[in-house]
Amino acid sequence: MNTPPTAVIELRGIVTRFGRQVVHDGIDLRMQRGEVLGLVGGSGSGKTTLLREMIGLQRPSEGTVIAFGESLLDARGSHAAALRQRWGVLFQHGALFTALTVADNIALPLRELRVLDEALIRELVRLKLAMVGLKPEDGRR
């Protein structure tokens, strides 16, 4: 008997409520590695909310979120952080942090990983600026 491969993300019985307003009512979804998913719907239909629940930024009212074979809702501390580092998301209004310089915006995710030393981060920032035709001094803006 063949068992299906472990889903990258699986939603089971997701219900989302805001007060008495039901946004999602029993959503089941299973995504395998390499699959592409498009969420389509009108403004305010719950697309962003569902994505936030899928990656652990928001808890659903009911249901289970499984990421890489593990319950995302039960993960705590460094284990939860390690799971979250396995994906990246850019939402509709995603933007640079206006309070940071261009260089600091580039360096931010590199510093978040806490595995690279600062000299290497500075060099990577310089390289990334050069890749888009900017000089190192442009990063100070």
VMD Tcl script that builds the backbone (N, CA, C; Angstrom):
set m [mol new atoms 423]
animate dup $m
set s [atomselect $m all]
$s set {name element resname resid chain x y z} {
  {N N MET 1 A 0.840 -1.181 0.000}
  {CA C MET 1 A 0.000 0.000 0.000}
  {C C MET 1 A 0.884 1.243 0.000}
  {N N ASN 2 A 0.647 2.150 -0.910}
  {CA C ASN 2 A 1.448 3.371 -1.016}
  {C C ASN 2 A 0.898 4.435 -0.086}
  {N N THR 3 A 1.796 5.015 0.713}
  {CA C THR 3 A 1.380 6.142 1.541}
  {C C THR 3 A 1.730 7.419 0.802}
  {N N PRO 4 A 0.837 8.418 0.857}
  {CA C PRO 4 A 1.134 9.666 0.147}
  {C C PRO 4 A 2.340 10.357 0.768}
  {N N PRO 5 A 3.115 11.076 -0.037}
  {CA C PRO 5 A 4.267 11.798 0.521}
  {C C PRO 5 A 3.800 12.858 1.514}
  {N N THR 6 A 4.694 13.195 2.432}
  {CA C THR 6 A 4.376 14.229 3.413}
  {C C THR 6 A 4.155 15.555 2.702}
  {N N ALA 7 A 3.038 16.188 3.017}
  {CA C ALA 7 A 2.729 17.488 2.420}
  {C C ALA 7 A 3.659 18.546 3.002}
  {N N VAL 8 A 3.976 19.542 2.211}
  {CA C VAL 8 A 4.743 20.678 2.716}
  {C C VAL 8 A 3.863 21.472 3.672}
  {N N ILE 9 A 2.632 21.712 3.247}
  {CA C ILE 9 A 1.653 22.391 4.102}
  {C C ILE 9 A 0.331 21.659 3.965}
  {N N GLU 10 A -0.294 21.422 5.100}
  {CA C GLU 10 A -1.604 20.784 5.092}
  {C C GLU 10 A -2.515 21.514 6.075}
  {N N LEU 11 A -3.690 21.844 5.617}
  {CA C LEU 11 A -4.710 22.456 6.465}
  {C C LEU 11 A -5.823 21.436 6.647}
  {N N ARG 12 A -6.270 21.287 7.889}
  {CA C ARG 12 A -7.358 20.348 8.181}
  {C C ARG 12 A -8.437 21.075 8.978}
  {N N GLY 13 A -9.595 21.213 8.361}
  {CA C GLY 13 A -10.750 21.773 9.068}
  {C C GLY 13 A -10.567 23.198 9.558}
  {N N ILE 14 A -9.911 24.031 8.780}
  {CA C ILE 14 A -9.642 25.405 9.214}
  {C C ILE 14 A -10.933 26.217 9.241}
  {N N VAL 15 A -11.201 26.776 10.398}
  {CA C VAL 15 A -12.327 27.689 10.600}
  {C C VAL 15 A -11.738 28.985 11.129}
  {N N THR 16 A -12.153 30.087 10.551}
  {CA C THR 16 A -11.697 31.400 10.998}
  {C C THR 16 A -12.918 32.262 11.251}
  {N N ARG 17 A -12.957 32.816 12.452}
  {CA C ARG 17 A -14.052 33.717 12.818}
  {C C ARG 17 A -13.474 35.018 13.355}
  {N N PHE 18 A -14.142 36.093 13.029}
  {CA C PHE 18 A -13.877 37.389 13.645}
  {C C PHE 18 A -15.195 37.798 14.273}
  {N N GLY 19 A -15.302 37.595 15.584}
  {CA C GLY 19 A -16.595 37.807 16.231}
  {C C GLY 19 A -17.579 36.771 15.706}
  {N N ARG 20 A -18.726 37.231 15.231}
  {CA C ARG 20 A -19.726 36.307 14.676}
  {C C ARG 20 A -19.550 36.096 13.177}
  {N N GLN 21 A -18.611 36.822 12.571}
  {CA C GLN 21 A -18.354 36.699 11.135}
  {C C GLN 21 A -17.468 35.478 10.861}
  {N N VAL 22 A -17.977 34.531 10.093}
  {CA C VAL 22 A -17.204 33.354 9.703}
  {C C VAL 22 A -16.533 33.652 8.364}
  {N N VAL 23 A -15.197 33.604 8.362}
  {CA C VAL 23 A -14.431 33.891 7.151}
  {C C VAL 23 A -14.096 32.596 6.412}
  {N N HIS 24 A -13.660 31.584 7.151}
  {CA C HIS 24 A -13.353 30.264 6.579}
  {C C HIS 24 A -14.152 29.237 7.367}
  {N N ASP 25 A -14.709 28.268 6.672}
  {CA C ASP 25 A -15.559 27.278 7.335}
  {C C ASP 25 A -15.175 25.873 6.888}
  {N N GLY 26 A -14.199 25.292 7.551}
  {CA C GLY 26 A -13.819 23.909 7.284}
  {C C GLY 26 A -12.932 23.712 6.070}
  {N N ILE 27 A -11.931 24.553 5.904}
  {CA C ILE 27 A -11.029 24.432 4.749}
  {C C ILE 27 A -10.039 23.292 4.967}
  {N N ASP 28 A -9.952 22.415 3.971}
  {CA C ASP 28 A -8.950 21.353 3.921}
  {C C ASP 28 A -8.100 21.596 2.680}
  {N N LEU 29 A -6.791 21.529 2.841}
  {CA C LEU 29 A -5.885 21.788 1.726}
  {C C LEU 29 A -4.599 21.017 1.967}
  {N N ARG 30 A -4.066 20.430 0.920}
  {CA C ARG 30 A -2.806 19.683 1.025}
  {C C ARG 30 A -1.927 20.091 -0.147}
  {N N MET 31 A -0.752 20.629 0.146}
  {CA C MET 31 A 0.185 21.052 -0.898}
  {C C MET 31 A 1.464 20.228 -0.814}
  {N N GLN 32 A 1.868 19.695 -1.959}
  {CA C GLN 32 A 3.108 18.932 -2.061}
  {C C GLN 32 A 4.236 19.859 -2.518}
  {N N ARG 33 A 5.445 19.444 -2.276}
  {CA C ARG 33 A 6.623 20.191 -2.746}
  {C C ARG 33 A 6.516 20.384 -4.254}
  {N N GLY 34 A 6.779 21.606 -4.714}
  {CA C GLY 34 A 6.757 21.918 -6.134}
  {C C GLY 34 A 5.413 22.374 -6.664}
  {N N GLU 35 A 4.351 22.204 -5.896}
  {CA C GLU 35 A 3.041 22.673 -6.347}
  {C C GLU 35 A 2.954 24.183 -6.202}
  {N N VAL 36 A 2.164 24.793 -7.048}
  {CA C VAL 36 A 1.918 26.228 -6.992}
  {C C VAL 36 A 0.443 26.422 -6.691}
  {N N LEU 37 A 0.151 27.299 -5.758}
  {CA C LEU 37 A -1.227 27.560 -5.349}
  {C C LEU 37 A -1.549 29.021 -5.583}
  {N N GLY 38 A -2.679 29.279 -6.172}
  {CA C GLY 38 A -3.163 30.646 -6.322}
  {C C GLY 38 A -4.447 30.799 -5.535}
  {N N LEU 39 A -4.498 31.750 -4.636}
  {CA C LEU 39 A -5.727 32.057 -3.908}
  {C C LEU 39 A -6.385 33.231 -4.602}
  {N N VAL 40 A -7.595 33.022 -5.068}
  {CA C VAL 40 A -8.303 34.041 -5.823}
  {C C VAL 40 A -9.584 34.383 -5.085}
  {N N GLY 41 A -9.860 35.667 -4.975}
  {CA C GLY 41 A -11.092 36.109 -4.336}
  {C C GLY 41 A -11.109 37.612 -4.245}
  {N N GLY 42 A -12.257 38.122 -3.962}
  {CA C GLY 42 A -12.420 39.561 -3.850}
  {C C GLY 42 A -11.737 40.124 -2.618}
  {N N SER 43 A -11.662 41.434 -2.574}
  {CA C SER 43 A -11.088 42.129 -1.429}
  {C C SER 43 A -11.887 41.774 -0.176}
  {N N GLY 44 A -11.170 41.394 0.875}
  {CA C GLY 44 A -11.825 41.068 2.134}
  {C C GLY 44 A -12.401 39.665 2.200}
  {N N SER 45 A -12.061 38.811 1.238}
  {CA C SER 45 A -12.636 37.461 1.221}
  {C C SER 45 A -11.867 36.455 2.082}
  {N N GLY 46 A -10.724 36.860 2.637}
  {CA C GLY 46 A -9.991 35.988 3.550}
  {C C GLY 46 A -8.724 35.365 2.993}
  {N N LYS 47 A -8.265 35.818 1.833}
  {CA C LYS 47 A -7.048 35.252 1.228}
  {C C LYS 47 A -5.828 35.484 2.122}
  {N N THR 48 A -5.605 36.707 2.506}
  {CA C THR 48 A -4.438 37.033 3.330}
  {C C THR 48 A -4.544 36.369 4.691}
  {N N THR 49 A -5.731 36.341 5.257}
  {CA C THR 49 A -5.931 35.681 6.548}
  {C C THR 49 A -5.553 34.211 6.459}
  {N N LEU 50 A -5.982 33.532 5.400}
  {CA C LEU 50 A -5.647 32.116 5.233}
  {C C LEU 50 A -4.134 31.930 5.091}
  {N N LEU 51 A -3.482 32.779 4.309}
  {CA C LEU 51 A -2.025 32.685 4.177}
  {C C LEU 51 A -1.337 32.915 5.515}
  {N N ARG 52 A -1.815 33.877 6.284}
  {CA C ARG 52 A -1.230 34.138 7.600}
  {C C ARG 52 A -1.387 32.916 8.509}
  {N N GLU 53 A -2.515 32.238 8.403}
  {CA C GLU 53 A -2.726 31.024 9.198}
  {C C GLU 53 A -1.828 29.889 8.710}
  {N N MET 54 A -1.624 29.800 7.401}
  {CA C MET 54 A -0.795 28.736 6.830}
  {C C MET 54 A 0.652 28.821 7.291}
  {N N ILE 55 A 1.142 30.022 7.568}
  {CA C ILE 55 A 2.550 30.169 7.949}
  {C C ILE 55 A 2.736 30.516 9.423}
  {N N GLY 56 A 1.668 30.439 10.197}
  {CA C GLY 56 A 1.787 30.596 11.640}
  {C C GLY 56 A 1.805 32.012 12.158}
  {N N LEU 57 A 1.455 32.986 11.335}
  {CA C LEU 57 A 1.388 34.366 11.817}
  {C C LEU 57 A 0.065 34.649 12.519}
  {N N GLN 58 A -0.895 33.768 12.329}
  {CA C GLN 58 A -2.216 33.939 12.934}
  {C C GLN 58 A -2.781 32.550 13.195}
  {N N ARG 59 A -3.421 32.381 14.350}
  {CA C ARG 59 A -4.041 31.091 14.676}
  {C C ARG 59 A -5.463 31.057 14.138}
  {N N PRO 60 A -5.852 29.949 13.502}
  {CA C PRO 60 A -7.251 29.820 13.102}
  {C C PRO 60 A -8.122 29.611 14.345}
  {N N SER 61 A -9.402 29.884 14.223}
  {CA C SER 61 A -10.326 29.647 15.338}
  {C C SER 61 A -10.420 28.159 15.645}
  {N N GLU 62 A -10.389 27.335 14.602}
  {CA C GLU 62 A -10.416 25.878 14.743}
  {C C GLU 62 A -9.584 25.274 13.629}
  {N N GLY 63 A -9.176 24.027 13.846}
  {CA C GLY 63 A -8.476 23.297 12.798}
  {C C GLY 63 A -7.002 23.113 13.091}
  {N N THR 64 A -6.331 22.467 12.154}
  {CA C THR 64 A -4.934 22.095 12.307}
  {C C THR 64 A -4.136 22.568 11.099}
  {N N VAL 65 A -2.938 23.078 11.365}
  {CA C VAL 65 A -2.003 23.456 10.308}
  {C C VAL 65 A -0.759 22.591 10.480}
  {N N ILE 66 A -0.451 21.820 9.448}
  {CA C ILE 66 A 0.721 20.945 9.464}
  {C C ILE 66 A 1.727 21.503 8.459}
  {N N ALA 67 A 2.947 21.743 8.904}
  {CA C ALA 67 A 4.018 22.226 8.022}
  {C C ALA 67 A 5.172 21.234 8.101}
  {N N PHE 68 A 5.566 20.690 6.950}
  {CA C PHE 68 A 6.668 19.735 6.888}
  {C C PHE 68 A 6.448 18.560 7.839}
  {N N GLY 69 A 5.189 18.120 7.962}
  {CA C GLY 69 A 4.851 16.965 8.784}
  {C C GLY 69 A 4.692 17.241 10.264}
  {N N GLU 70 A 4.765 18.510 10.676}
  {CA C GLU 70 A 4.666 18.849 12.095}
  {C C GLU 70 A 3.568 19.877 12.327}
  {N N SER 71 A 2.914 19.790 13.477}
  {CA C SER 71 A 1.867 20.747 13.807}
  {C C SER 71 A 2.477 22.120 14.039}
  {N N LEU 72 A 2.124 23.046 13.186}
  {CA C LEU 72 A 2.634 24.409 13.321}
  {C C LEU 72 A 2.030 25.086 14.547}
  {N N LEU 73 A 0.795 24.738 14.869}
  {CA C LEU 73 A 0.112 25.372 15.995}
  {C C LEU 73 A 0.669 24.914 17.339}
  {N N ASP 74 A 1.284 23.722 17.380}
  {CA C ASP 74 A 1.845 23.204 18.625}
  {C C ASP 74 A 3.326 23.537 18.794}
  {N N ALA 75 A 3.982 23.979 17.739}
  {CA C ALA 75 A 5.421 24.272 17.801}
  {C C ALA 75 A 5.671 25.488 18.690}
  {N N ARG 76 A 6.708 25.416 19.484}
  {CA C ARG 76 A 7.032 26.499 20.419}
  {C C ARG 76 A 8.507 26.877 20.314}
  {N N GLY 77 A 8.806 28.100 20.720}
  {CA C GLY 77 A 10.176 28.563 20.878}
  {C C GLY 77 A 11.047 28.406 19.655}
  {N N SER 78 A 12.247 27.874 19.877}
  {CA C SER 78 A 13.221 27.770 18.791}
  {C C SER 78 A 12.758 26.791 17.714}
  {N N HIS 79 A 11.976 25.794 18.099}
  {CA C HIS 79 A 11.462 24.849 17.104}
  {C C HIS 79 A 10.484 25.550 16.161}
  {N N ALA 80 A 9.616 26.385 16.696}
  {CA C ALA 80 A 8.680 27.157 15.859}
  {C C ALA 80 A 9.454 28.100 14.946}
  {N N ALA 81 A 10.485 28.736 15.490}
  {CA C ALA 81 A 11.301 29.651 14.680}
  {C C ALA 81 A 11.999 28.896 13.553}
  {N N ALA 82 A 12.499 27.703 13.837}
  {CA C ALA 82 A 13.169 26.905 12.804}
  {C C ALA 82 A 12.191 26.526 11.692}
  {N N LEU 83 A 10.964 26.191 12.045}
  {CA C LEU 83 A 9.954 25.892 11.023}
  {C C LEU 83 A 9.670 27.122 10.173}
  {N N ARG 84 A 9.508 28.277 10.818}
  {CA C ARG 84 A 9.175 29.507 10.088}
  {C C ARG 84 A 10.309 29.952 9.163}
  {N N GLN 85 A 11.532 29.583 9.470}
  {CA C GLN 85 A 12.657 29.972 8.613}
  {C C GLN 85 A 12.700 29.177 7.315}
  {N N ARG 86 A 11.823 28.202 7.180}
  {CA C ARG 86 A 11.830 27.364 5.975}
  {C C ARG 86 A 10.994 27.945 4.839}
  {N N TRP 87 A 10.368 29.101 5.028}
  {CA C TRP 87 A 9.588 29.719 3.953}
  {C C TRP 87 A 9.700 31.223 4.001}
  {N N GLY 88 A 9.331 31.838 2.915}
  {CA C GLY 88 A 9.289 33.290 2.820}
  {C C GLY 88 A 8.017 33.704 2.115}
  {N N VAL 89 A 7.472 34.797 2.526}
  {CA C VAL 89 A 6.216 35.290 1.962}
  {C C VAL 89 A 6.327 36.791 1.777}
  {N N LEU 90 A 5.826 37.266 0.677}
  {CA C LEU 90 A 5.719 38.699 0.449}
  {C C LEU 90 A 4.257 39.001 0.196}
  {N N PHE 91 A 3.635 39.721 1.105}
  {CA C PHE 91 A 2.227 40.049 0.969}
  {C C PHE 91 A 2.041 41.244 0.047}
  {N N GLN 92 A 0.816 41.469 -0.317}
  {CA C GLN 92 A 0.428 42.490 -1.290}
  {C C GLN 92 A 1.050 43.847 -1.008}
  {N N HIS 93 A 1.047 44.261 0.227}
  {CA C HIS 93 A 1.570 45.583 0.563}
  {C C HIS 93 A 2.962 45.498 1.188}
  {N N GLY 94 A 3.668 44.395 0.926}
  {CA C GLY 94 A 5.011 44.242 1.450}
  {C C GLY 94 A 5.912 45.341 0.911}
  {N N ALA 95 A 6.747 45.857 1.749}
  {CA C ALA 95 A 7.602 46.962 1.325}
  {C C ALA 95 A 8.852 46.978 2.193}
  {N N LEU 96 A 9.754 47.842 1.827}
  {CA C LEU 96 A 10.942 48.056 2.639}
  {C C LEU 96 A 10.560 48.799 3.906}
  {N N PHE 97 A 11.385 48.660 4.923}
  {CA C PHE 97 A 11.173 49.411 6.154}
  {C C PHE 97 A 11.697 50.825 5.936}
  {N N THR 98 A 10.815 51.803 5.984}
  {CA C THR 98 A 11.201 53.178 5.676}
  {C C THR 98 A 12.160 53.763 6.709}
  {N N ALA 99 A 12.171 53.229 7.913}
  {CA C ALA 99 A 13.070 53.741 8.945}
  {C C ALA 99 A 14.496 53.214 8.776}
  {N N LEU 100 A 14.701 52.250 7.889}
  {CA C LEU 100 A 16.024 51.675 7.664}
  {C C LEU 100 A 16.606 52.170 6.347}
  {N N THR 101 A 17.921 52.156 6.261}
  {CA C THR 101 A 18.579 52.484 4.990}
  {C C THR 101 A 18.379 51.323 4.017}
  {N N VAL 102 A 18.718 51.563 2.759}
  {CA C VAL 102 A 18.640 50.498 1.755}
  {C C VAL 102 A 19.517 49.322 2.190}
  {N N ALA 103 A 20.735 49.624 2.618}
  {CA C ALA 103 A 21.662 48.569 3.043}
  {C C ALA 103 A 21.108 47.790 4.234}
  {N N ASP 104 A 20.525 48.488 5.191}
  {CA C ASP 104 A 19.961 47.803 6.359}
  {C C ASP 104 A 18.763 46.934 5.983}
  {N N ASN 105 A 17.962 47.372 5.015}
  {CA C ASN 105 A 16.855 46.547 4.535}
  {C C ASN 105 A 17.374 45.265 3.889}
  {N N ILE 106 A 18.465 45.371 3.143}
  {CA C ILE 106 A 19.059 44.186 2.516}
  {C C ILE 106 A 19.641 43.262 3.582}
  {N N ALA 107 A 20.288 43.838 4.579}
  {CA C ALA 107 A 20.966 43.052 5.610}
  {C C ALA 107 A 20.008 42.420 6.615}
  {N N LEU 108 A 18.826 42.977 6.761}
  {CA C LEU 108 A 17.904 42.526 7.807}
  {C C LEU 108 A 17.664 41.013 7.791}
  {N N PRO 109 A 17.255 40.409 6.682}
  {CA C PRO 109 A 17.021 38.956 6.731}
  {C C PRO 109 A 18.299 38.154 6.948}
  {N N LEU 110 A 19.439 38.684 6.520}
  {CA C LEU 110 A 20.707 37.991 6.743}
  {C C LEU 110 A 21.067 37.997 8.225}
  {N N ARG 111 A 20.768 39.092 8.901}
  {CA C ARG 111 A 21.037 39.177 10.342}
  {C C ARG 111 A 20.056 38.317 11.133}
  {N N GLU 112 A 18.832 38.217 10.655}
  {CA C GLU 112 A 17.814 37.428 11.346}
  {C C GLU 112 A 18.228 35.964 11.465}
  {N N LEU 113 A 18.925 35.447 10.461}
  {CA C LEU 113 A 19.335 34.041 10.484}
  {C C LEU 113 A 20.390 33.762 11.544}
  {N N ARG 114 A 21.159 34.797 11.909}
  {CA C ARG 114 A 22.179 34.715 12.958}
  {C C ARG 114 A 23.237 33.638 12.707}
  {N N VAL 115 A 23.551 33.392 11.435}
  {CA C VAL 115 A 24.599 32.411 11.147}
  {C C VAL 115 A 25.776 33.033 10.411}
  {N N LEU 116 A 25.625 34.259 9.934}
  {CA C LEU 116 A 26.689 34.931 9.189}
  {C C LEU 116 A 27.323 36.011 10.055}
  {N N ASP 117 A 28.644 36.156 9.934}
  {CA C ASP 117 A 29.266 37.239 10.692}
  {C C ASP 117 A 29.027 38.568 9.969}
  {N N GLU 118 A 29.186 39.639 10.696}
  {CA C GLU 118 A 28.845 40.975 10.191}
  {C C GLU 118 A 29.667 41.366 8.968}
  {N N ALA 119 A 30.933 40.981 8.927}
  {CA C ALA 119 A 31.768 41.316 7.760}
  {C C ALA 119 A 31.215 40.659 6.491}
  {N N LEU 120 A 30.785 39.415 6.601}
  {CA C LEU 120 A 30.212 38.728 5.446}
  {C C LEU 120 A 28.880 39.372 5.043}
  {N N ILE 121 A 28.078 39.760 6.014}
  {CA C ILE 121 A 26.810 40.436 5.708}
  {C C ILE 121 A 27.074 41.731 4.949}
  {N N ARG 122 A 28.057 42.520 5.397}
  {CA C ARG 122 A 28.382 43.775 4.702}
  {C C ARG 122 A 28.814 43.510 3.259}
  {N N GLU 123 A 29.608 42.455 3.056}
  {CA C GLU 123 A 30.051 42.108 1.705}
  {C C GLU 123 A 28.868 41.665 0.834}
  {N N LEU 124 A 27.971 40.885 1.395}
  {CA C LEU 124 A 26.787 40.457 0.638}
  {C C LEU 124 A 25.899 41.645 0.277}
  {N N VAL 125 A 25.765 42.592 1.198}
  {CA C VAL 125 A 24.987 43.805 0.912}
  {C C VAL 125 A 25.628 44.561 -0.248}
  {N N ARG 126 A 26.954 44.708 -0.212}
  {CA C ARG 126 A 27.662 45.399 -1.294}
  {C C ARG 126 A 27.427 44.697 -2.628}
  {N N LEU 127 A 27.508 43.372 -2.637}
  {CA C LEU 127 A 27.289 42.605 -3.868}
  {C C LEU 127 A 25.858 42.751 -4.383}
  {N N LYS 128 A 24.899 42.714 -3.481}
  {CA C LYS 128 A 23.498 42.842 -3.894}
  {C C LYS 128 A 23.211 44.237 -4.443}
  {N N LEU 129 A 23.803 45.250 -3.839}
  {CA C LEU 129 A 23.660 46.606 -4.379}
  {C C LEU 129 A 24.249 46.678 -5.789}
  {N N ALA 130 A 25.433 46.100 -5.963}
  {CA C ALA 130 A 26.091 46.124 -7.278}
  {C C ALA 130 A 25.274 45.373 -8.326}
  {N N MET 131 A 24.604 44.307 -7.916}
  {CA C MET 131 A 23.801 43.518 -8.860}
  {C C MET 131 A 22.683 44.339 -9.503}
  {N N VAL 132 A 22.212 45.355 -8.792}
  {CA C VAL 132 A 21.133 46.191 -9.339}
  {C C VAL 132 A 21.652 47.559 -9.766}
  {N N GLY 133 A 22.982 47.676 -9.897}
  {CA C GLY 133 A 23.565 48.900 -10.422}
  {C C GLY 133 A 23.723 50.027 -9.421}
  {N N LEU 134 A 23.712 49.713 -8.131}
  {CA C LEU 134 A 23.894 50.744 -7.106}
  {C C LEU 134 A 25.296 50.665 -6.526}
  {N N LYS 135 A 25.798 51.816 -6.103}
  {CA C LYS 135 A 27.111 51.900 -5.474}
  {C C LYS 135 A 26.939 51.720 -3.960}
  {N N PRO 136 A 28.011 51.354 -3.255}
  {CA C PRO 136 A 27.907 51.175 -1.804}
  {C C PRO 136 A 27.322 52.390 -1.084}
  {N N GLU 137 A 27.682 53.592 -1.528}
  {CA C GLU 137 A 27.150 54.792 -0.859}
  {C C GLU 137 A 25.636 54.943 -1.053}
  {N N ASP 138 A 25.091 54.341 -2.117}
  {CA C ASP 138 A 23.641 54.385 -2.320}
  {C C ASP 138 A 22.903 53.621 -1.225}
  {N N GLY 139 A 23.592 52.675 -0.616}
  {CA C GLY 139 A 22.985 51.891 0.455}
  {C C GLY 139 A 22.760 52.662 1.734}
  {N N ARG 140 A 23.372 53.845 1.842}
  {CA C ARG 140 A 23.224 54.644 3.063}
  {C C ARG 140 A 21.984 55.524 3.034}
  {N N ARG 141 A 21.212 55.445 1.982}
  {CA C ARG 141 A 20.001 56.273 1.867}
  {C C ARG 141 A 18.825 55.596 2.508}
}
mol reanalyze $m
mol bondsrecalc $m
mol representation Tube
mol addrep $m
